[in-house]
Amino acid sequence: MKEGEIKYKIGTLVIDSGRLGVIAAYYPRGSVDFGNAKQINWRDNYHLYFLKGKSYIMGAVAFERLVNKGTIRIIAEGIVGHEVYTTLLPPSPQKKSTT
């Protein structure tokens, strides 16, 4: 998976270590500059919620690696793509390809 792509949609059901969960949000990579402070950058992330109330945010590349390894199993695909975000942070501008 390339950076900036979303492979698993919001609503995708997963099993992780025997726990049933759902991809509740996708946070695209981006950055914020606070003027006098250093710029903050972040990567593409999935926000996972589990039945017993636990949740965590996982990088998209790490999530893909765990799916390929079989640690996380996809039970059913979601229906909402990356055009819907549940974040207040703006996505970063896309880099133009030089190739």
C-alpha positions as CSV (number, residue, x, y, z in Angstrom):
1,M,0.0,0.0,0.0
2,K,1.3,3.4,-0.9
3,E,1.2,6.3,1.5
4,G,-2.0,8.3,1.1
5,E,-4.1,5.4,-0.1
6,I,-6.9,3.9,1.9
7,K,-7.4,0.2,1.3
8,Y,-9.9,-0.6,4.1
9,K,-13.0,1.4,4.3
10,I,-14.7,2.8,7.4
11,G,-17.1,0.1,8.7
12,T,-14.8,-2.8,7.9
13,L,-15.1,-5.5,10.5
14,V,-12.0,-7.1,11.9
15,I,-10.8,-9.8,14.3
16,D,-7.6,-8.9,16.2
17,S,-6.3,-11.4,18.7
18,G,-9.8,-12.8,19.1
19,R,-11.5,-9.5,19.6
20,L,-14.2,-8.2,17.2
21,G,-13.7,-4.6,16.1
22,V,-14.6,-2.1,13.4
23,I,-12.6,0.5,11.5
24,A,-14.4,3.6,12.9
25,A,-12.3,6.3,11.2
26,Y,-9.5,7.0,8.8
27,Y,-7.1,9.9,9.5
28,P,-5.1,10.9,6.4
29,R,-1.6,12.1,6.6
30,G,-1.0,15.7,7.1
31,S,0.8,18.5,9.0
32,V,0.1,21.6,11.0
33,D,2.4,24.5,11.5
34,F,1.9,26.5,14.7
35,G,4.0,29.5,13.8
36,N,6.7,29.7,16.5
37,A,6.5,26.0,17.3
38,K,7.8,23.1,15.2
39,Q,5.7,21.7,12.5
40,I,3.7,18.5,13.5
41,N,3.4,15.8,10.9
42,W,1.4,12.6,11.0
43,R,0.9,9.5,8.9
44,D,-2.2,7.7,7.5
45,N,-4.0,6.0,10.4
46,Y,-7.0,3.8,11.1
47,H,-9.0,4.2,14.3
48,L,-10.2,0.8,15.5
49,Y,-13.0,0.3,18.0
50,F,-13.7,-3.0,19.8
51,L,-16.8,-4.5,21.4
52,K,-15.6,-4.1,25.0
53,G,-15.1,-0.4,24.6
54,K,-11.4,-0.3,23.8
55,S,-10.0,1.6,20.8
56,Y,-6.7,2.4,19.3
57,I,-5.2,4.2,16.4
58,M,-2.9,2.3,14.1
59,G,-0.8,3.4,11.2
60,A,-2.1,2.2,7.9
61,V,1.1,0.6,6.9
62,A,1.3,-1.4,10.1
63,F,-2.4,-2.4,9.8
64,E,-1.7,-3.7,6.3
65,R,1.3,-5.6,7.5
66,L,-0.7,-7.3,10.3
67,V,-3.5,-8.2,7.8
68,N,-1.0,-9.8,5.5
69,K,0.6,-11.6,8.4
70,G,-2.8,-13.0,9.5
71,T,-2.7,-11.3,12.9
72,I,-5.7,-9.2,11.9
73,R,-8.4,-10.8,9.9
74,I,-10.9,-8.9,7.7
75,I,-14.4,-10.3,8.4
76,A,-16.5,-7.9,6.2
77,E,-15.6,-4.9,4.1
78,G,-16.9,-1.4,5.0
79,I,-18.9,0.8,2.7
80,V,-17.6,4.3,3.5
81,G,-14.4,5.4,1.6
82,H,-11.8,7.9,2.5
83,E,-13.8,10.8,1.2
84,V,-15.4,10.9,4.7
85,Y,-13.1,11.7,7.5
86,T,-13.8,11.9,11.2
87,T,-11.1,14.3,12.1
88,L,-10.7,18.0,12.6
89,L,-7.2,18.0,11.2
90,P,-6.9,19.0,7.5
91,P,-5.2,16.6,5.1
92,S,-1.8,17.6,3.8
93,P,-1.4,18.8,0.2
94,Q,-0.6,15.9,-2.2
95,K,3.0,15.8,-3.5
96,K,3.3,16.0,-7.2
97,S,5.1,13.1,-8.8
98,T,8.3,14.0,-10.6
99,T,8.5,10.7,-12.5
